[in-house]
Amino acid sequence: MKRALLSLVVLLALCEGAPAQGVGPQQVLCNKSANGAGAVGTTQIVAPVTGQAVTYCGFEVTAAAAATFQIITGTGATCGTGTLNITAAYDFAALAGLTGTSRQVSSAQSAGMCIVVTGTGPVHFTVYYSQQ
């Protein structure tokens, strides 16, 4: 019994001061936003930075007329390569709005972020993100 207790004390002493290991995805501080009025088409709202990923955090959008709104990431001027759908394509009636903050999703390294608007447009938006 004494030997088992001594072994436990030695084991705990060896572990003391060891850094805690994170469990699950790491949270990102979303400290940036992109604002504007997106016309019909694909518009880059966050330019890519070599070696950095863009993390989506949430959005607010209002449609001036009937439109569909979606957030994507990818490379190229309109996120056309390596595209990742960040949100679903949301359908809006004229003067309808939506706020979405469900989860954090990160792009690949060196990718930008774009919005895709179809229908009549435009949509007025604020997208919250981090880039690091």
Number of C-alpha atoms within 10 A of each C-alpha: 6 7 8 9 10 11 12 12 12 12 11 11 11 10 10 9 8 8 7 6 6 7 6 6 7 8 9 16 11 16 10 13 17 13 14 13 15 22 18 18 14 20 18 21 21 21 18 22 14 11 10 16 21 25 25 28 23 19 20 15 23 22 25 18 16 17 24 21 26 17 23 24 31 24 22 16 16 21 24 14 12 12 19 19 15 21 17 11 16 13 16 21 14 15 13 15 16 12 13 12 12 11 11 17 18 18 23 17 17 17 27 28 31 25 25 19 24 19 15 16 22 23 27 16 22 17 23 18 23 19 23 12
